[in-house]
């Protein structure tokens, strides 16, 4: 099969919401061409105008990348936008030189240039890719896509669905609102949009069949929007978080919490009535609940009378288990933002200099980790906050001393979540993006086995750009 044919297969799969098990097994490739370029998309429905967007391979979200666990992949990125860019393969434990952070791990890709990413994904699961250069605008204009790394073993399901969720701030004429980087928003909850799309469009219904078992891969590609999804009349079971299998369990209070950049895989046995519709509701923000879509059951008889008699558990990935008895322990404290003691005018050390007044309001950073701010997307000369000896087990206590939520993303590693506010976290949860509520204290552990300088930052992109970022070194 030619490279062009492979690209056409990948783009076609993206446009198909429901993927049959046969297609899922046949589609993975080891080589992809990814072109970042302007395009137009009808995001808000057939009655609304098209929107100028930036895309990977002409679609929003970008072409679905399907890889095989443990097999080398080669992804050539061609930039046709008028800004420097990079691609970060979010959640994949890959070599540092392939991580996509401009200056820190690679030179930026200039307009008209290409960069080849080569790595072997060790873990099966749901991941995604997006820019790490002017990421607030580039992600906000549509540059994002999903990566699925197939398990070596066949998973017992009837269908494998991907819901790539994103929100957009659209004007009345359907264009993306300008003024990225609003400083007031940067010191608060970030740029939350007014239009939410599912696989690149506002969704009225998603077709399902009674009796089938669906693996639903949820990806939150928003700049700042946190989601809490409820499936009316159904009992989804979480089987993986951020690409890493966990003990199968139902979500707390029936709500699947999905911060920006997080992924959650759920298994759903479709036990609704043929011909009926069931709402999928996002009610994270008080008083602002909305219907994301509806599960629309076909009229056909159920596929089976009883739920599929097969395990819900996914095969585990080869993650190194940290030795908690000998682990180094460190604290990372998140500071800043509006309604914070760091914005009272008392001054604070930020990036090596004393910042006075309301941080973020006068051109300075709005956020800090352990009193230090790193703004932007990444650059050369970023000094690490902590250095770990390769192979050591590490426990980090992350303390959110701010009044805002933060999905904290660590590059190049997955984190075993141990405790939240002193209480053990159940179900063997590993994450690369840990959602922290205001005043949360979350303890995580990992083995520092991947050498290099790795970013740790908030994935509310306004927060990252305004200082909530640091570097951890594995040497």
Protein Blocks (a to p, Z undefined) as FASTA:
>chain_A
ZZklmmmmmmmmmmpmbacfklmmmmpccbdcdddddddddfkojkbccdddddeehiac
dddddddehiacddddddfbfbdcddddehiacdfklnopghjloccddehiacdddddd
fbgcddddddfehklmmmmnopacddddddfbdcddfbdcddddddddddfkopacehih
iaklmmmnojadfbdceehiacfbdcddehiacddddddfbfklccddddehiacddfbe
ehiacdddddehhiacddehiacddddddfbdehiacddddfkbghiaccfbacdddfbd
cfbfbdcdddfbdcdddddcddfklpccdddddeejehiaklnonopaeehiacehjehj
lopafbdeehiacehjbpehiacfbdcdehiacddddddfbfbdcddddehiacddfbgg
hiacehiiadfbdcddehiacddddddfbgcddddddfbfklmmnopacddddZZ
